[in-house]
Amino acid sequence: MTEVFDQSKRLLELWADMATKMASAGLAAGPDTPPPDAARKMRAAFLQALSQQADQFLRSPQFLEFIKLSLDSSIQTREQLNDFFTRLHHEVQGVARQDIDHVLAGIHQAENRIMDRLEEITRRLEDLSRRVNAMEDHAENEGEKPATQKRPNASRGK
């Protein structure tokens, strides 16, 4: 409590100091002239005190508990509203958003399974293609005769 009283006392002193300095200056400052040094200090002290108070308030357990309860209440209200509208759609034999969400989830799951299976089939086909190409290359290499060796001509033997 004394901390709040000390801050109030300091703020009052700053106000009084500013008022006396402004009075001694004759309030001759125009809109284009910068504020006097005392006014700057007072403004900085006021904003700092305001900032500290706001920070303390926003970090206080009571405020945080209030925000938590408020968010929990909002979430619960939203869930109740969604359930109400879902029941209303079902009672009038309509389609509810949850029904569409379930259907879409099923479609996405089937799509993922099909894509996984297609990727596996593609991988197996590529593997088979490599094996066939390797076998063809091996057969060509085995079946090739050197250029010096001639094939027997079938017409000579007749």
ABEGO torsion letter per residue (X at the ends): XAAAAAAAAAAAAAAAAAAAAAAAAGGABBAABBBBAAAAAAAAAAAAAAAAAAAAAAABAAAAAAAAAAAAAAAAAAAAAAAAAAAAAAAAGBBBAAAAAAAAAAAAAAAAAAAAAAAAAAAAAAAAAAAAAAAAAAAAAAABBBAABBBBBAAAAX
